[in-house]
């Protein structure tokens, strides 16, 4: 009888230990680091790349961190080429780009996974005193290639044109060159790494012209130009009428996992796509009536 009691006690203790192990569960790994006693996310992410995307991603990161106080997300600029290179080499978790990875020489695009999180519209930006608000694509090409050097030649003031460019590594430059300049090479001018700096120079320099994402047209310090009479608006981009636009890509090396996946899912949520994107001057992917492939071809959805 005593032997049976001891056996019963041993079985009870063993069952209790098994139950405790199951509930106290193994440790999580990866960058999510979920707490075993809650569903809260924790850990850190480093994001780099497109400066045109930086305002959006930084704002989304702030909201994501507010909802997940144990998460830290660092969002750096540097240009699309930098973002793609760094994510490919594994030095950052997410690389933001204004262009497809396949368009950047030296990038192992087959190792990266594309997450299209937004659409950006880009247009030429001029100093407010230039005197024009619309320009033909033909004249725009002549301005940026140096064939036209004074604004009076396109209906503006008698003022020398000052070109402000982004570096070759810039995705914003690549989009503008491809869809606004039809592949033409811009003439030499001022070259700046940051879109914020480009905006500042244009606003402070008489006769200046550059190009910026719609998200930078937040005040009247610079003037966005219509192209061939088509205004650079959300509706005209979504319909395909305004030609200078591209996807905003967030690339991961391989499939997104852990905290990176959680943040990318958040970027695609209604909260971001329907609200924050518009506040930041971007366009939701879900509202596009056309799509563009890596070759630049546009088709109806």
C-alpha positions in Angstrom: 0.0 0.0 0.0 2.8 2.4 0.9 4.5 1.5 -2.4 1.4 2.4 -4.3 1.2 5.8 -2.5 4.8 6.6 -3.3 4.2 5.6 -6.9 1.1 7.9 -7.1 3.0 10.8 -5.6 5.9 10.4 -8.0 3.5 10.4 -11.0 1.8 13.5 -9.7 5.2 15.4 -9.4 6.3 14.2 -12.8 3.0 15.4 -14.4 3.4 18.7 -12.7 6.9 19.2 -14.0 5.8 18.4 -17.6 2.9 20.8 -17.4 5.2 23.6 -16.0 7.7 23.0 -18.8 5.0 23.3 -21.4 3.6 26.5 -20.0 6.9 28.1 -19.2 7.8 27.2 -22.7 11.1 27.5 -24.5 12.9 30.8 -25.2 12.1 32.7 -28.3 14.9 33.6 -30.7 15.4 36.0 -33.6 14.9 39.7 -33.5 11.3 39.6 -32.2 12.2 38.3 -28.7 8.6 37.9 -27.6 8.3 37.9 -23.8 7.1 34.5 -22.5 4.5 36.2 -20.3 3.1 38.5 -23.0 2.8 39.0 -26.7 4.9 42.2 -26.7 7.6 42.5 -29.3 11.1 43.5 -28.3 14.4 44.0 -30.0 16.0 46.3 -32.5 15.9 47.0 -36.2 18.3 49.0 -38.4 16.8 50.4 -41.6 18.7 52.4 -44.3 18.4 53.6 -47.8 16.2 56.0 -49.8 16.1 59.5 -48.4 12.8 60.0 -50.1 11.3 57.2 -48.1 12.9 58.3 -44.8 10.1 60.6 -43.6 7.5 57.9 -44.1 9.5 55.0 -42.6 10.7 57.1 -39.7 7.1 58.3 -38.9 5.8 54.7 -39.1 8.7 53.5 -36.9 7.8 56.1 -34.2 4.2 54.9 -34.2 5.3 51.2 -34.1 7.6 51.9 -31.2 4.9 53.7 -29.3 2.7 50.6 -29.6 5.7 48.4 -28.8 7.8 50.2 -26.2 10.4 47.4 -26.0 11.3 47.9 -29.7 13.9 50.2 -31.1 14.1 51.1 -34.8 16.8 53.2 -36.3 16.0 54.7 -39.7 18.9 56.1 -41.7 19.0 57.7 -45.2 22.0 57.5 -47.6 20.3 56.7 -50.9 18.8 53.7 -52.4 22.1 52.2 -53.5 23.3 52.4 -49.9 20.2 50.7 -48.6 20.4 47.9 -51.2 24.1 47.3 -50.6 23.8 47.3 -46.8 20.8 44.9 -46.7 22.6 42.6 -49.2 25.7 42.4 -47.1 23.6 41.9 -43.9 24.7 45.1 -42.1 21.0 46.4 -41.9 17.7 44.5 -41.5 15.8 46.4 -44.1 17.0 48.3 -47.2 14.7 51.0 -48.6 14.9 51.8 -52.3 13.1 54.0 -54.8 14.0 51.5 -57.6 13.9 47.8 -58.2 17.0 46.0 -56.9 17.6 44.6 -60.4 18.2 48.2 -61.6 21.2 48.7 -59.4 24.5 47.3 -60.7 26.3 45.0 -58.3 23.3 44.2 -56.2 22.5 40.4 -55.8 18.8 41.0 -56.5 18.1 37.2 -56.4 19.0 37.2 -52.7 16.6 40.0 -51.8 12.9 39.9 -51.3 10.9 43.0 -52.5 8.2 44.5 -50.3 6.4 47.3 -52.1 5.1 49.5 -49.3 4.1 52.7 -51.0 4.2 54.7 -54.2 6.1 58.0 -54.6 5.5 60.7 -57.1 8.4 62.9 -58.1 8.5 66.1 -60.0 10.8 69.1 -60.8 11.0 71.7 -58.1 12.0 75.3 -58.7 12.6 78.5 -56.6 9.3 80.4 -56.3 10.7 83.4 -58.2 11.5 81.4 -61.4 8.2 82.4 -62.8 6.8 79.2 -64.2 4.5 76.4 -62.8 4.3 74.2 -65.9 6.9 72.9 -68.4 6.8 70.5 -71.3 8.8 67.3 -71.0 10.8 68.3 -74.0 11.8 71.6 -72.4 12.4 69.9 -69.1 14.9 67.6 -70.7 16.6 70.6 -72.4 16.8 72.4 -69.0 18.5 69.4 -67.2 20.8 68.6 -70.1 22.0 72.2 -70.3 20.6 73.1 -73.7 18.3 75.7 -72.1 20.2 77.9 -69.6 17.9 80.8 -68.8 14.3 80.6 -67.6 13.1 83.2 -70.1 13.5 80.6 -72.8 10.6 78.6 -71.2 8.4 81.6 -70.3 10.0 82.4 -66.9 12.1 85.3 -65.7 15.4 86.5 -67.3 17.4 84.4 -64.8 20.2 81.9 -65.2 19.2 78.3 -64.4 21.0 76.6 -61.5 20.8 72.8 -61.6 20.6 70.8 -58.4 21.1 67.1 -58.7 21.2 64.0 -56.5 24.3 61.6 -56.8 24.3 58.6 -59.2 23.5 56.3 -56.2 20.2 58.1 -55.6 17.0 56.3 -56.5 15.2 59.6 -56.8 17.6 60.6 -59.5 17.2 57.3 -61.3 13.4 57.6 -61.3 13.5 61.3 -62.5 16.1 60.5 -65.2 14.1 57.5 -66.5 10.5 58.9 -66.5 11.0 62.7 -66.7 14.2 63.0 -68.7 13.6 59.8 -70.8 17.1 58.5 -70.0 18.9 61.7 -70.8 22.0 62.4 -68.7 21.7 65.7 -66.6 24.4 68.3 -67.0 26.8 69.1 -64.3 25.4 71.2 -61.4 25.2 71.1 -57.6 25.1 67.6 -56.3 23.7 66.8 -52.9 23.2 63.5 -51.0 20.0 64.4 -49.2 16.6 65.4 -50.5 16.3 67.7 -47.5 19.4 69.5 -48.6 18.2 69.7 -52.2 15.0 71.4 -50.9 17.0 73.9 -48.8 19.3 74.8 -51.7 16.4 75.3 -54.2 14.5 77.5 -51.7 17.6 79.7 -51.0 19.0 79.9 -54.6 17.5 82.2 -57.2 17.0 80.3 -60.5 17.4 76.9 -58.9 15.8 73.7 -60.2 16.0 70.1 -58.9 13.6 67.2 -58.3 11.9 65.9 -55.2 9.3 63.4 -54.0 5.8 64.9 -53.4 6.4 64.4 -49.7 8.8 67.3 -49.7 6.3 69.8 -51.0 5.0 70.8 -47.6 5.2 74.6 -47.8 5.6 77.4 -50.4 9.4 77.6 -50.1 9.7 75.7 -53.4 7.3 75.3 -56.4 6.4 71.9 -57.9 6.2 71.9 -61.7 3.4 70.3 -63.8 4.6 68.4 -66.8 2.9 68.9 -70.2 -0.1 70.5 -68.3 -0.6 67.5 -66.0 -0.4 68.4 -62.3 1.7 66.3 -59.9 -1.2 65.1 -57.8 -2.1 61.8 -56.1 -5.0 61.2 -58.5 -2.9 61.8 -61.6 -0.3 59.3 -60.4 -2.9 56.7 -59.5 -4.5 56.9 -62.9 -1.1 56.8 -64.7 -1.6 60.3 -66.2 1.4 61.8 -64.4 4.4 59.8 -65.6 7.1 60.3 -62.9 6.4 57.8 -60.1 7.7 54.6 -58.7 7.2 52.1 -56.0 8.8 52.5 -52.6 10.5 49.2 -51.9 11.6 47.8 -48.6 14.0 44.9 -49.2 15.0 42.1 -46.9 17.7 39.5 -47.4 15.6 36.4 -47.8 12.1 36.2 -46.5 11.3 38.7 -43.7 11.2 37.1 -40.3 10.7 38.1 -36.7 10.7 41.8 -35.9 11.4 42.8 -39.5 8.3 40.9 -40.7 6.2 42.5 -37.9 7.3 46.0 -39.0 6.8 45.4 -42.7 3.3 44.0 -42.0 2.6 47.1 -40.0 3.6 49.3 -43.0 1.0 47.5 -45.1 -1.7 47.8 -42.5 -4.8 50.1 -43.1 -3.5 52.4 -40.3 -0.4 53.2 -42.4 -1.7 52.8 -45.9 -4.9 54.8 -45.4 -3.6 57.5 -43.0 0.1 57.9 -42.4 1.0 57.6 -46.1 -1.2 60.5 -47.1 0.0 62.6 -44.2 3.5 62.1 -45.4 2.8 62.8 -49.0 3.0 59.2 -50.3 0.4 57.1 -52.1 -1.0 53.8 -51.0 -0.1 50.8 -53.2 -3.7 49.6 -52.9 -5.1 52.6 -54.6 -3.1 52.4 -57.8 -5.1 51.8 -61.0 -1.9 50.9 -62.9 1.2 49.0 -62.2 4.8 49.3 -63.4 7.3 46.5 -63.9 11.0 46.5 -63.6 11.3 47.5 -67.3 9.2 50.6 -66.7 6.2 49.3 -68.6 2.8 50.5 -67.2 -0.3 48.4 -67.5 -3.8 48.8 -66.1 -4.8 46.8 -63.0 
